[in-house]
Amino acid sequence: MMGGHDVDEIYWWKGKGFSTLQGRTTMPAIAALNESIASTIDKARPAYAVPAHCAARNARIAHGEGKSVGDYAFQRPEGAASIYRGSPDFDGSVIDAATVLLNELKLGQGEATDILSIGLSATDYIGHGFGTEGLEMCIQMSELDRSLGEFFDILDGEGIDYVVMLTADHGGLDLPERMSLQGVPTAARIDPNLNARTIGKKVAEGLQISGDKPVLFADGPFGDYYVSTDLSEMQRKQVKDSAIALIAAHAQVEMVLDRDEIAATDVPRGSPEEWTLKQRARASFHPDRSGDFVVLLKKGITPIATTARGYVATHGSPWDYDRRVPLLFWHQGIRHFEQPLSVMTVDIAPTLGALVGVEIPADETDGQCLDIDGGAANSCE
């Protein structure tokens, strides 16, 4: 997605190195980087030094059975390559690959504008595995900042005129075990019985629907729920109505919305933080793919019942802690300022398009160009 349909070079992580599309040859310099990574990835790694500003976050938080987070500094034993991806080392390798592309393709050194998209995803893995407010995330943010700084130093050293755009695909919520100690007494893990399988069985029994096939499906305890299409139309309506009533009555559920109710709602406009929950659901609704009803959990409820599989925290709720992301544009010619009103990620494309002289018709995007120069001039013109 970051490269479009006719990308010159594209690489993504695959186990112990970077891979490209089938039918393409891996650039020799990337192959050399892969060899370097493979030679060290299985070796033991000492802990990162704890930055002074991270010391206050160095506190063990127990979760699950005999497990904890909050005091880990990414040390790895011999043969632990499988946890490399969930560490600052991973983003460092991605930036190393970006540096290879910068040098090999001589990006920014020709007449045309070049685009280099870098996906730095260690933050996501660390957030899921350790939470968003502990020592682990603090070290990750510090190391990511340092790695990006070194990359920008390379661009500066080459005398390249460049624009940086930084954003994320979602926010996140810390693990409830730590939040409950930090002024969020309502933070909790989801009731393990709040899921499509358990609710579906209860509904089927109440409606006396026989058979072993499930009547309700969902990927998790929240979001889209689907009623089995093997049922008759009357049965499907009965199952949906009964399931909605049961789920809506649960103490951890904020709201359950029928798909017809969502579809009848106008697509929201204006500032996203002012949208109602129903409008937020409508903005994510697709008539051919969305569920028969949508379940929205209360604030602070983590939709992971057990941490046995390694994930302690996640995202995806309609609340702002999951919806809000940073949006940063930087260039030497841009005067520093912060926009106090909300903007949206769909504004990125027309904003960058204006900077490089690519006109994007207003009716072809949901976003709008942002005037980011901070002065009398208009970067959108």
FENQUI-V499978 format. One record per pair of residues at least 6 apart in sequence whose ideal C-beta (glycine too) atoms are under 7 Angstrom apart, sorted by sequence separation. I is the first residue (numbers start at 1). GAP is how many residues later the second one is. If there is no record, write none. Layout:
# FENQUI-V499978
I:GAP
I:GAP
This chain:
# FENQUI-V499978
12:6
20:6
62:6
63:6
84:6
101:6
108:6
130:6
131:6
209:6
218:6
247:6
297:6
316:6
353:6
373:6
3:7
11:7
12:7
61:7
76:7
107:7
130:7
155:7
180:7
218:7
268:7
304:7
315:7
353:7
371:7
372:7
11:8
50:8
60:8
61:8
179:8
218:8
231:8
248:8
371:8
11:9
61:9
107:9
216:9
217:9
227:9
247:9
371:9
10:10
60:10
126:10
127:10
304:10
350:10
10:11
59:11
60:11
126:11
176:11
204:11
216:11
268:11
302:11
303:11
349:11
369:11
18:12
59:12
176:12
203:12
215:12
227:12
244:12
302:12
58:13
74:13
176:13
203:13
215:13
227:13
265:13
281:13
74:14
102:14
126:14
200:14
214:14
244:14
265:14
268:14
101:15
200:15
213:15
267:15
268:15
350:15
354:15
18:16
200:16
215:16
262:16
267:16
327:16
349:16
17:17
123:17
197:17
199:17
213:17
265:17
350:17
9:18
98:18
122:18
225:18
327:18
349:18
350:18
351:18
11:19
262:19
277:19
346:19
348:19
350:19
351:19
17:20
98:20
196:20
262:20
297:20
299:20
325:20
346:20
347:20
16:21
17:21
123:21
196:21
257:21
346:21
347:21
351:21
16:22
196:22
255:22
263:22
296:22
329:22
50:23
95:23
216:23
262:23
344:23
347:23
94:24
120:24
215:24
257:24
263:24
355:24
16:25
48:25
94:25
354:25
47:26
48:26
94:26
195:26
209:26
354:26
47:27
194:27
216:27
343:27
47:28
46:29
91:29
196:29
45:30
45:31
91:31
190:31
207:31
259:31
44:32
90:32
207:32
259:32
262:32
44:33
259:33
44:34
88:34
259:34
43:35
87:35
207:35
258:35
42:36
86:36
203:36
206:36
257:36
42:37
85:37
256:37
257:37
281:37
337:37
280:38
334:38
335:38
336:38
42:39
86:39
203:39
256:39
334:39
335:39
41:40
48:40
85:40
86:40
132:40
203:40
334:40
335:40
132:41
133:41
255:41
277:41
132:42
253:42
254:42
41:43
86:43
131:43
203:43
254:43
329:43
131:44
134:44
199:44
202:44
253:44
254:44
127:45
133:45
252:45
253:45
252:46
131:47
199:47
273:47
199:48
247:48
244:49
252:49
88:51
109:51
88:52
95:52
99:52
108:52
240:52
91:53
98:53
108:53
240:53
108:54
88:55
92:55
99:55
37:56
88:56
91:56
95:56
194:56
72:58
194:58
191:59
69:61
191:61
69:62
73:62
190:62
33:63
72:63
33:64
70:64
71:64
72:64
16:65
69:65
70:65
74:65
226:65
227:65
73:66
224:66
225:66
226:66
30:67
33:67
69:67
224:67
225:67
225:68
273:69
30:70
224:70
225:70
271:70
272:70
29:71
223:71
271:71
13:72
223:72
272:72
61:73
222:73
222:74
29:75
222:75
57:76
27:77
57:77
58:77
57:78
18:79
54:81
57:81
222:81
221:82
220:83
54:84
50:85
54:85
11:86
51:88
54:88
50:89
48:91
51:91
9:92
223:93
222:95
9:96
8:97
69:106
70:108
190:111
63:112
188:112
190:112
187:113
188:113
189:113
190:113
192:113
3:114
61:114
63:114
186:114
190:114
2:115
62:115
189:115
190:115
61:116
184:116
189:116
2:117
61:117
179:121
176:124
176:126
175:127
173:129
175:137
175:138
174:139
173:140
172:141
173:142
172:143
171:144
170:145
173:148
173:149
171:150
172:150
171:151
170:152
171:152
171:153
171:154
170:155
168:157
167:158
168:158
167:159
166:160
167:160
166:162
165:164
163:166
164:166
163:168
167:178
129:181
131:181
132:181
167:181
129:182
130:182
131:182
128:183
129:183
165:183
128:185
127:186
128:186
165:187
163:192
67:240
64:242
64:243
69:243
113:243
63:244
64:244
63:249
